[in-house]
Amino acid sequence: MALPMNAQVDPRDVHAQARFNMIEQQVRPWNVLDENVLELLGRVRREDFVPPEYLNMAYMDMEVPLKGTPEEAASHGWHMLAPKIEARTLQDLQLKPTDRVLEIGSGSGYMAALLAAQAKEVVTLEIDPELAEMARENLLGAGIKNVEVKLANGATASLAQGTFDVIVLSGSVAEIPEALYAQLNDGGRIAAIVGKMPVMRFTLVTKKGNHFDVKQPWDTAASRLTGFEEPSRFSF
């Protein structure tokens, strides 16, 4: 269960209060009320997945840069998503202990760690070699063994990974590539942030036989995933 409002944090954990505040001040107010998700956010130490130079941003309501300057990170999509977006994505996916999950955009490995805590297996793809190695090291340091980090462009190489019950895009795209639909098992779900600035929509696609049910329950915005095509500005 998540910590109650009057809970005492462990004074030996210097980040415990920040973690508690993140859950109560950022995540709960964003309609994340699933106690399993809230407990997981309190248990997985986000600070262990943040570069030392950005440690003070670990629990802020923002995208955390993973390498380079903040400006470079913004232009290349080298970010962790804001905590409330990760939390609400987890809530909407309703992961099962039997799920095989594909994540595109490993980043620091934090979202993969959250997914792995609720699923059977996670394959996470990262196009940037430095971030792929960061994710491997962070997951290893956290003792998480049911995640495989692969250096690959998720927009073009994911078909080689087999089929999945859940596909998560940890960043925004202009549209979900058709190839990803073919990788879903029946009953499988794709979670993606779709659209363009300033407003994008969280999109949840569920496969039901030969039909795909599409819902867009909330608006948000996030950095672009590298490697995915943008629509042409011109039409004829």
Backbone as CSV, one residue per row, in Angstrom:
resi,resn,N_x,N_y,N_z,CA_x,CA_y,CA_z,C_x,C_y,C_z
1,MET,0.843,-1.202,0.000,0.000,0.000,0.000,0.875,1.248,0.000
2,ALA,0.340,2.334,-0.563,1.085,3.589,-0.555,1.118,4.160,0.852
3,LEU,2.068,5.043,1.084,2.187,5.668,2.392,0.972,6.548,2.677
4,PRO,0.397,6.470,3.870,-0.668,7.403,4.231,-0.094,8.800,4.417
5,MET,-0.974,9.784,4.413,-0.531,11.175,4.449,0.298,11.491,5.693
6,ASN,0.036,10.832,6.799,0.755,11.129,8.043,1.891,10.147,8.316
7,ALA,2.306,9.394,7.294,3.359,8.397,7.483,4.692,9.074,7.778
8,GLN,5.531,8.380,8.541,6.876,8.859,8.823,7.850,8.208,7.845
9,VAL,8.676,9.017,7.213,9.651,8.473,6.268,10.896,8.047,7.026
10,ASP,11.631,7.130,6.447,12.844,6.602,7.063,13.941,7.666,7.008
11,PRO,14.423,8.159,8.154,15.441,9.217,8.146,16.766,8.756,7.553
12,ARG,16.986,7.462,7.456,18.219,6.946,6.860,18.200,7.040,5.332
13,ASP,17.013,7.249,4.766,16.861,7.370,3.317,16.723,8.850,2.995
14,VAL,17.787,9.449,2.475,17.792,10.904,2.278,16.825,11.341,1.193
15,HIS,16.398,10.415,0.337,15.477,10.767,-0.740,14.040,10.356,-0.430
16,ALA,13.804,9.769,0.750,12.481,9.245,1.071,11.416,10.338,1.084
17,GLN,11.736,11.495,1.645,10.753,12.569,1.704,10.411,13.075,0.308
18,ALA,11.418,13.194,-0.553,11.170,13.638,-1.927,10.301,12.626,-2.668
19,ARG,10.553,11.344,-2.418,9.758,10.291,-3.060,8.309,10.368,-2.582
20,PHE,8.133,10.543,-1.276,6.799,10.685,-0.691,6.067,11.896,-1.274
21,ASN,6.780,13.023,-1.353,6.172,14.246,-1.888,5.786,14.081,-3.355
22,MET,6.615,13.381,-4.123,6.305,13.132,-5.531,4.964,12.401,-5.659
23,ILE,4.798,11.367,-4.846,3.577,10.567,-4.915,2.357,11.395,-4.512
24,GLU,2.472,12.134,-3.407,1.311,12.836,-2.855,1.002,14.153,-3.556
25,GLN,2.027,14.824,-4.089,1.819,16.160,-4.649,1.778,16.180,-6.171
26,GLN,2.368,15.186,-6.821,2.377,15.150,-8.285,1.492,14.036,-8.843
27,VAL,1.661,12.834,-8.295,1.055,11.650,-8.911,-0.415,11.494,-8.527
28,ARG,-0.723,11.499,-7.237,-2.131,11.373,-6.822,-3.022,12.450,-7.448
29,PRO,-2.617,13.731,-7.436,-3.485,14.757,-8.023,-3.729,14.578,-9.521
30,TRP,-2.935,13.726,-10.159,-3.113,13.465,-11.586,-3.969,12.215,-11.801
31,ASN,-4.815,11.926,-10.832,-5.774,10.817,-10.908,-5.110,9.450,-10.985
32,VAL,-3.934,9.329,-10.400,-3.309,8.015,-10.251,-3.631,7.541,-8.841
33,LEU,-4.590,6.620,-8.736,-5.098,6.182,-7.443,-4.925,4.686,-7.235
34,ASP,-4.343,4.006,-8.200,-4.085,2.570,-8.083,-3.016,2.360,-7.010
35,GLU,-3.391,1.701,-5.922,-2.470,1.547,-4.799,-1.248,0.710,-5.162
36,ASN,-1.388,-0.215,-6.095,-0.228,-1.007,-6.527,0.799,-0.130,-7.231
37,VAL,0.319,0.799,-8.053,1.225,1.720,-8.749,1.877,2.671,-7.746
38,LEU,1.116,3.203,-6.824,1.662,4.130,-5.835,2.699,3.452,-4.946
39,GLU,2.418,2.219,-4.541,3.384,1.476,-3.730,4.669,1.232,-4.513
40,LEU,4.533,0.933,-5.795,5.699,0.679,-6.636,6.562,1.928,-6.772
41,LEU,5.934,3.084,-6.933,6.687,4.338,-7.034,7.435,4.642,-5.742
42,GLY,6.873,4.222,-4.630,7.547,4.416,-3.356,8.678,3.436,-3.117
43,ARG,8.648,2.332,-3.830,9.638,1.268,-3.612,10.825,1.364,-4.562
44,VAL,10.580,1.728,-5.819,11.662,1.821,-6.803,12.316,3.185,-6.662
45,ARG,13.597,3.185,-6.380,14.321,4.420,-6.066,14.694,5.162,-7.356
46,ARG,13.907,6.168,-7.668,14.116,6.925,-8.909,15.511,7.553,-8.965
47,GLU,16.014,7.939,-7.807,17.338,8.580,-7.776,18.442,7.652,-8.266
48,ASP,18.232,6.339,-8.209,19.235,5.387,-8.688,19.303,5.326,-10.207
49,PHE,18.364,5.996,-10.890,18.309,5.967,-12.351,18.563,7.339,-12.967
50,VAL,19.031,8.285,-12.156,19.284,9.652,-12.610,20.785,9.915,-12.605
51,PRO,21.342,10.536,-13.667,22.765,10.877,-13.650,23.110,11.761,-12.451
52,PRO,24.294,11.587,-11.869,24.656,12.357,-10.670,24.511,13.864,-10.840
53,GLU,24.794,14.376,-12.030,24.728,15.824,-12.224,23.296,16.362,-12.219
54,TYR,22.317,15.474,-12.354,20.913,15.895,-12.339,20.139,15.271,-11.179
55,LEU,20.872,14.835,-10.161,20.235,14.145,-9.046,19.195,15.019,-8.351
56,ASN,19.434,16.316,-8.301,18.483,17.210,-7.628,17.160,17.306,-8.367
57,MET,17.092,16.807,-9.613,15.861,16.840,-10.395,15.086,15.526,-10.331
58,ALA,15.609,14.546,-9.610,15.061,13.188,-9.675,13.566,13.134,-9.407
59,TYR,13.080,13.939,-8.473,11.677,13.852,-8.087,10.875,15.096,-8.461
60,MET,11.418,15.893,-9.372,10.702,17.074,-9.839,9.659,16.697,-10.889
61,ASP,8.656,17.543,-11.014,7.579,17.340,-11.985,8.043,17.848,-13.352
62,MET,8.972,17.105,-13.942,9.573,17.538,-15.200,10.313,16.364,-15.842
63,GLU,10.689,16.528,-17.104,11.547,15.557,-17.758,12.989,15.795,-17.303
64,VAL,13.662,14.737,-16.877,15.026,14.853,-16.366,16.010,14.538,-17.491
65,PRO,16.970,15.445,-17.775,17.987,15.152,-18.790,18.838,13.953,-18.372
66,LEU,19.262,13.178,-19.366,20.072,12.002,-19.077,21.521,12.150,-19.521
67,LYS,21.793,13.061,-20.424,23.183,13.355,-20.774,23.226,14.673,-21.529
68,GLY,24.439,15.255,-21.583,24.596,16.533,-22.239,23.994,17.662,-21.435
69,THR,23.909,18.819,-22.046,23.267,19.960,-21.409,21.748,19.786,-21.520
70,PRO,20.988,20.517,-20.696,19.525,20.434,-20.840,19.050,20.749,-22.252
71,GLU,19.725,21.676,-22.931,19.343,22.036,-24.295,19.619,20.880,-25.262
72,GLU,20.762,20.221,-25.098,21.086,19.071,-25.946,20.129,17.917,-25.686
73,ALA,19.836,17.685,-24.419,18.909,16.612,-24.075,17.541,16.863,-24.694
74,ALA,17.089,18.111,-24.660,15.780,18.449,-25.219,15.737,18.219,-26.720
75,SER,16.826,18.551,-27.413,16.830,18.428,-28.877,16.959,16.989,-29.344
76,HIS,17.524,16.113,-28.504,17.733,14.715,-28.887,16.785,13.739,-28.197
77,GLY,15.957,14.235,-27.292,15.052,13.338,-26.569,15.737,12.493,-25.523
78,TRP,16.855,12.977,-24.967,17.585,12.222,-23.938,16.990,12.541,-22.567
79,HIS,15.830,12.011,-22.272,15.102,12.374,-21.068,14.484,11.170,-20.384
80,MET,14.254,11.296,-19.075,13.265,10.498,-18.365,11.952,11.261,-18.446
81,LEU,10.852,10.571,-18.650,9.557,11.225,-18.634,9.240,11.745,-17.239
82,ALA,8.338,12.704,-17.158,7.897,13.204,-15.854,7.257,12.068,-15.060
83,PRO,7.450,12.024,-13.738,6.935,10.912,-12.925,5.445,10.667,-13.084
84,LYS,4.651,11.723,-13.167,3.196,11.536,-13.247,2.785,10.861,-14.554
85,ILE,3.540,11.098,-15.631,3.226,10.454,-16.912,3.547,8.969,-16.847
86,GLU,4.696,8.630,-16.261,5.050,7.217,-16.100,4.021,6.501,-15.238
87,ALA,3.599,7.158,-14.161,2.655,6.537,-13.231,1.295,6.319,-13.872
88,ARG,0.806,7.310,-14.585,-0.528,7.164,-15.184,-0.499,6.153,-16.332
89,THR,0.611,6.079,-17.047,0.759,5.058,-18.076,0.656,3.665,-17.462
90,LEU,1.373,3.444,-16.358,1.301,2.161,-15.666,-0.124,1.846,-15.224
91,GLN,-0.806,2.840,-14.687,-2.169,2.622,-14.219,-3.090,2.212,-15.362
92,ASP,-2.977,2.887,-16.493,-3.865,2.619,-17.616,-3.558,1.293,-18.302
93,LEU,-2.312,0.842,-18.242,-1.942,-0.416,-18.886,-2.485,-1.637,-18.152
94,GLN,-2.651,-1.531,-16.848,-3.143,-2.648,-16.035,-2.366,-3.932,-16.345
95,LEU,-1.081,-3.861,-16.082,-0.179,-4.981,-16.373,-0.541,-6.225,-15.575
96,LYS,-0.287,-7.372,-16.190,-0.516,-8.667,-15.553,0.826,-9.359,-15.311
97,PRO,0.912,-10.223,-14.303,2.177,-10.922,-14.009,2.655,-11.819,-15.137
98,THR,1.776,-12.136,-16.092,2.148,-12.998,-17.224,2.549,-12.211,-18.458
99,ASP,2.491,-10.877,-18.415,2.723,-10.056,-19.604,4.181,-10.042,-20.047
100,ARG,4.384,-10.161,-21.353,5.682,-9.900,-21.977,5.614,-8.499,-22.568
101,VAL,6.565,-7.647,-22.188,6.493,-6.221,-22.504,7.663,-5.801,-23.389
102,LEU,7.359,-4.980,-24.389,8.378,-4.306,-25.194,8.318,-2.816,-24.879
103,GLU,9.453,-2.267,-24.466,9.560,-0.822,-24.286,10.468,-0.271,-25.369
104,ILE,10.088,0.850,-25.955,10.928,1.536,-26.928,11.364,2.861,-26.308
105,GLY,12.675,3.000,-26.139,13.231,4.174,-25.482,13.596,3.881,-24.041
106,SER,14.689,3.129,-23.846,15.075,2.693,-22.497,15.434,3.854,-21.593
107,GLY,16.108,4.874,-22.173,16.583,5.972,-21.347,17.504,5.470,-20.254
108,SER,17.175,5.776,-19.012,18.009,5.368,-17.876,17.642,3.997,-17.333
109,GLY,16.541,3.407,-17.842,16.093,2.112,-17.351,15.012,2.194,-16.286
110,TYR,14.621,3.402,-15.871,13.660,3.532,-14.774,12.284,2.983,-15.135
111,MET,11.765,3.356,-16.308,10.452,2.857,-16.695,10.488,1.346,-16.879
112,ALA,11.584,0.824,-17.415,11.716,-0.633,-17.543,11.668,-1.306,-16.178
113,ALA,12.276,-0.666,-15.170,12.248,-1.217,-13.814,10.820,-1.266,-13.274
114,LEU,10.042,-0.216,-13.522,8.647,-0.199,-13.081,7.836,-1.273,-13.803
115,LEU,8.039,-1.384,-15.108,7.320,-2.391,-15.890,7.678,-3.801,-15.424
116,ALA,8.966,-4.013,-15.169,9.444,-5.343,-14.778,8.873,-5.787,-13.444
117,ALA,8.564,-4.831,-12.570,8.011,-5.178,-11.261,6.601,-5.734,-11.358
118,GLN,5.912,-5.436,-12.460,4.526,-5.880,-12.605,4.346,-6.935,-13.698
119,ALA,5.350,-7.134,-14.548,5.229,-8.044,-15.690,6.174,-9.231,-15.536
120,LYS,6.035,-10.189,-16.441,6.906,-11.363,-16.422,8.268,-11.057,-17.014
121,GLU,8.282,-10.311,-18.123,9.526,-10.079,-18.877,9.419,-8.755,-19.612
122,VAL,10.541,-8.033,-19.676,10.596,-6.769,-20.413,11.785,-6.799,-21.357
123,VAL,11.536,-6.470,-22.622,12.596,-6.208,-23.594,12.545,-4.714,-23.870
124,THR,13.640,-4.012,-23.632,13.651,-2.573,-23.833,14.717,-2.191,-24.855
125,LEU,14.338,-1.349,-25.820,15.206,-0.973,-26.925,15.659,0.474,-26.760
126,GLU,16.950,0.707,-26.989,17.504,2.059,-26.895,18.419,2.297,-28.095
127,ILE,18.201,3.398,-28.787,18.961,3.705,-29.996,20.326,4.313,-29.692
128,ASP,20.483,4.909,-28.514,21.726,5.584,-28.147,22.618,4.643,-27.334
129,PRO,23.840,4.348,-27.797,24.695,3.384,-27.091,24.992,3.763,-25.645
130,GLU,25.233,5.040,-25.401,25.567,5.482,-24.049,24.385,5.276,-23.098
131,LEU,23.179,5.582,-23.571,21.998,5.384,-22.727,21.682,3.912,-22.543
132,ALA,21.908,3.106,-23.583,21.682,1.660,-23.434,22.570,1.082,-22.344
133,GLU,23.829,1.519,-22.313,24.742,1.038,-21.272,24.345,1.567,-19.905
134,MET,23.881,2.817,-19.857,23.399,3.379,-18.592,22.231,2.566,-18.054
135,ALA,21.288,2.234,-18.934,20.123,1.454,-18.507,20.545,0.088,-17.978
136,ARG,21.477,-0.579,-18.679,21.956,-1.898,-18.227,22.566,-1.806,-16.830
137,GLU,23.425,-0.821,-16.637,24.102,-0.677,-15.348,23.118,-0.346,-14.229
138,ASN,22.159,0.538,-14.515,21.184,0.917,-13.488,20.299,-0.255,-13.094
139,LEU,19.863,-1.019,-14.078,19.005,-2.168,-13.794,19.775,-3.250,-13.035
140,LEU,21.020,-3.448,-13.420,21.862,-4.403,-12.713,22.063,-3.967,-11.270
141,GLY,22.336,-2.673,-11.081,22.538,-2.159,-9.733,21.302,-2.272,-8.865
142,ALA,20.127,-2.228,-9.503,18.870,-2.344,-8.760,18.462,-3.799,-8.549
143,GLY,19.251,-4.729,-9.074,18.961,-6.142,-8.890,17.795,-6.651,-9.717
144,ILE,17.499,-5.990,-10.822,16.360,-6.375,-11.669,16.856,-7.300,-12.773
145,LYS,16.321,-8.513,-12.815,16.856,-9.548,-13.690,15.938,-9.927,-14.843
146,ASN,14.712,-9.429,-14.857,13.787,-9.820,-15.930,13.635,-8.748,-16.999
147,VAL,14.699,-7.962,-17.207,14.750,-6.955,-18.267,15.959,-7.217,-19.149
148,GLU,15.749,-7.191,-20.463,16.839,-7.284,-21.428,16.920,-5.970,-22.184
149,VAL,18.066,-5.295,-22.106,18.290,-4.038,-22.809,18.986,-4.334,-24.135
150,LYS,18.408,-3.846,-25.232,18.998,-4.066,-26.546,19.268,-2.729,-27.227
151,LEU,20.434,-2.626,-27.865,20.777,-1.443,-28.649,20.115,-1.583,-30.014
152,ALA,19.066,-0.794,-30.252,18.308,-0.921,-31.495,17.423,0.303,-31.683
153,ASN,17.073,0.564,-32.933,16.096,1.598,-33.273,14.719,0.954,-33.235
154,GLY,13.931,1.298,-32.248,12.622,0.680,-32.083,11.670,0.941,-33.223
155,ALA,11.939,1.984,-34.019,11.065,2.288,-35.150,11.264,1.322,-36.308
156,THR,12.432,0.671,-36.364,12.732,-0.178,-37.521,13.153,-1.590,-37.162
157,ALA,13.649,-1.811,-35.942,14.237,-3.114,-35.608,13.358,-3.960,-34.701
158,SER,12.218,-3.424,-34.264,11.459,-4.120,-33.227,10.807,-5.403,-33.707
159,LEU,10.591,-5.566,-35.003,9.946,-6.777,-35.490,10.758,-8.023,-35.170
160,ALA,12.041,-7.860,-34.966,12.895,-9.002,-34.656,12.711,-9.490,-33.223
161,GLN,11.944,-8.774,-32.431,11.829,-9.113,-31.008,10.673,-10.066,-30.700
162,GLY,9.878,-10.460,-31.702,8.755,-11.361,-31.452,7.475,-10.602,-31.171
163,THR,6.529,-11.256,-30.486,5.254,-10.621,-30.169,5.152,-10.366,-28.668
164,PHE,4.253,-9.426,-28.314,4.188,-8.945,-26.937,2.745,-8.741,-26.494
165,ASP,2.567,-8.762,-25.193,1.280,-8.434,-24.596,1.129,-6.933,-24.392
166,VAL,2.254,-6.256,-24.232,2.250,-4.810,-23.998,3.428,-4.189,-24.740
167,ILE,3.188,-3.046,-25.400,4.244,-2.250,-26.027,4.121,-0.830,-25.488
168,VAL,5.210,-0.305,-24.948,5.237,1.032,-24.358,6.255,1.888,-25.103
169,LEU,5.825,3.042,-25.568,6.735,4.010,-26.183,7.041,5.078,-25.137
170,SER,8.287,5.109,-24.659,8.666,6.033,-23.589,9.166,7.348,-24.174
171,GLY,8.253,8.043,-24.806,8.496,9.301,-25.485,7.371,9.498,-26.472
172,SER,7.346,10.639,-27.136,6.234,10.913,-28.042,6.586,10.590,-29.488
173,VAL,5.527,10.330,-30.281,5.657,10.074,-31.721,4.536,10.807,-32.432
174,ALA,4.759,11.083,-33.730,3.708,11.718,-34.517,2.547,10.768,-34.737
175,GLU,2.861,9.498,-34.919,1.848,8.458,-35.054,2.480,7.118,-34.715
176,ILE,1.658,6.152,-34.343,2.161,4.823,-33.999,2.431,4.056,-35.286
177,PRO,3.647,3.546,-35.494,3.947,2.807,-36.720,3.075,1.561,-36.864
178,GLU,2.652,1.293,-38.076,1.797,0.132,-38.338,2.470,-1.164,-37.909
179,ALA,3.799,-1.231,-38.035,4.506,-2.470,-37.713,4.306,-2.897,-36.268
180,LEU,4.094,-1.928,-35.374,3.923,-2.275,-33.970,2.605,-3.005,-33.718
181,TYR,1.591,-2.678,-34.496,0.305,-3.355,-34.324,0.447,-4.854,-34.572
182,ALA,1.307,-5.206,-35.536,1.491,-6.617,-35.886,2.211,-7.392,-34.795
183,GLN,2.834,-6.697,-33.861,3.585,-7.365,-32.800,2.758,-7.643,-31.548
184,LEU,1.487,-7.244,-31.558,0.640,-7.433,-30.381,-0.014,-8.811,-30.386
185,ASN,0.021,-9.463,-29.255,-0.801,-10.647,-29.042,-2.254,-10.222,-28.876
186,ASP,-3.185,-11.141,-29.039,-4.587,-10.822,-28.844,-4.803,-10.376,-27.397
187,GLY,-5.500,-9.278,-27.227,-5.678,-8.694,-25.908,-4.548,-7.763,-25.504
188,GLY,-3.536,-7.640,-26.374,-2.374,-6.807,-26.076,-2.678,-5.324,-26.182
189,ARG,-1.801,-4.505,-25.551,-1.999,-3.063,-25.510,-0.744,-2.328,-25.947
190,ILE,-0.943,-1.241,-26.678,0.130,-0.296,-27.000,-0.164,1.005,-26.265
191,ALA,0.841,1.531,-25.563,0.719,2.825,-24.898,1.708,3.788,-25.528
192,ALA,1.213,4.927,-26.009,2.080,5.896,-26.672,1.525,7.300,-26.477
193,ILE,2.408,8.285,-26.502,2.017,9.690,-26.496,2.101,10.168,-27.941
194,VAL,0.968,10.560,-28.496,0.859,10.785,-29.934,0.425,12.224,-30.220
195,GLY,1.065,12.827,-31.244,0.672,14.160,-31.674,1.863,15.084,-31.768
196,LYS,1.598,16.365,-31.688,2.667,17.351,-31.765,2.399,18.468,-30.766
197,MET,3.465,19.192,-30.427,3.342,20.291,-29.485,2.338,21.330,-30.005
198,PRO,1.604,21.991,-29.101,1.778,21.977,-27.643,0.952,20.906,-26.923
199,VAL,0.032,20.259,-27.628,-0.822,19.273,-26.963,-0.732,17.933,-27.678
200,MET,-0.454,16.888,-26.917,-0.436,15.532,-27.428,-1.448,14.722,-26.632
201,ARG,-1.766,13.525,-27.120,-2.734,12.677,-26.438,-2.095,11.356,-26.059
202,PHE,-2.300,10.941,-24.819,-1.924,9.587,-24.445,-2.879,8.649,-25.169
203,THR,-2.319,7.690,-25.899,-3.108,6.801,-26.741,-2.914,5.361,-26.287
204,LEU,-4.025,4.681,-26.019,-4.001,3.290,-25.591,-4.747,2.462,-26.633
205,VAL,-4.003,1.574,-27.290,-4.563,0.709,-28.329,-4.649,-0.704,-27.777
206,THR,-5.824,-1.322,-27.885,-6.023,-2.694,-27.422,-6.438,-3.568,-28.597
207,LYS,-5.747,-4.687,-28.781,-6.080,-5.615,-29.862,-7.167,-6.570,-29.405
208,LYS,-8.260,-6.620,-30.163,-9.370,-7.521,-29.878,-9.677,-8.298,-31.150
209,GLY,-9.023,-9.450,-31.283,-9.159,-10.213,-32.516,-8.530,-9.466,-33.677
210,ASN,-9.307,-9.191,-34.723,-8.813,-8.426,-35.861,-9.096,-6.934,-35.745
211,HIS,-9.592,-6.530,-34.589,-9.982,-5.142,-34.374,-9.062,-4.490,-33.351
212,PHE,-8.795,-3.202,-33.531,-7.991,-2.437,-32.578,-8.851,-1.334,-31.967
213,ASP,-9.021,-1.399,-30.664,-9.778,-0.398,-29.930,-8.824,0.710,-29.485
214,VAL,-9.135,1.946,-29.846,-8.249,3.082,-29.567,-8.932,4.051,-28.608
215,LYS,-8.235,4.369,-27.506,-8.719,5.354,-26.557,-7.632,6.406,-26.333
216,GLN,-8.053,7.639,-26.111,-7.124,8.737,-25.817,-7.640,9.479,-24.584
217,PRO,-7.395,8.921,-23.391,-8.056,9.415,-22.181,-7.505,10.700,-21.585
218,TRP,-6.282,11.114,-21.953,-5.743,12.325,-21.342,-4.717,13.004,-22.245
219,ASP,-4.599,14.321,-22.041,-3.653,15.144,-22.794,-2.346,15.286,-22.022
220,THR,-1.266,15.416,-22.750,0.039,15.633,-22.125,0.993,16.151,-23.194
221,ALA,2.273,16.153,-22.898,3.315,16.491,-23.867,4.609,15.836,-23.416
222,ALA,5.419,15.412,-24.379,6.677,14.744,-24.048,7.649,14.887,-25.196
223,SER,8.932,14.726,-24.897,9.973,14.796,-25.920,9.788,13.681,-26.946
224,ARG,10.262,13.932,-28.148,10.170,12.976,-29.227,11.123,11.796,-29.020
225,LEU,10.653,10.608,-29.420,11.539,9.457,-29.539,12.349,9.588,-30.816
226,THR,13.638,9.296,-30.736,14.509,9.381,-31.905,14.244,8.223,-32.855
227,GLY,14.260,8.523,-34.162,14.169,7.467,-35.172,12.804,7.292,-35.795
228,PHE,11.784,7.913,-35.211,10.429,7.773,-35.744,10.141,8.886,-36.739
229,GLU,9.433,8.544,-37.811,9.181,9.495,-38.885,8.198,10.572,-38.455
230,GLU,8.411,11.772,-38.978,7.463,12.866,-38.825,6.641,12.968,-40.109
231,PRO,5.357,13.307,-39.998,4.550,13.458,-41.224,5.045,14.621,-42.050
232,SER,4.854,14.519,-43.352,5.246,15.611,-44.246,4.448,16.853,-43.935
233,ARG,5.087,18.001,-44.076,4.384,19.272,-43.851,3.480,19.639,-45.016
234,PHE,3.683,18.953,-46.146,2.943,19.295,-47.353,2.017,18.166,-47.752
235,SER,0.873,18.466,-48.258,-0.042,17.462,-48.789,-0.534,17.907,-50.155
236,PHE,-0.813,16.944,-51.002,-1.225,17.261,-52.375,-2.544,16.573,-52.693
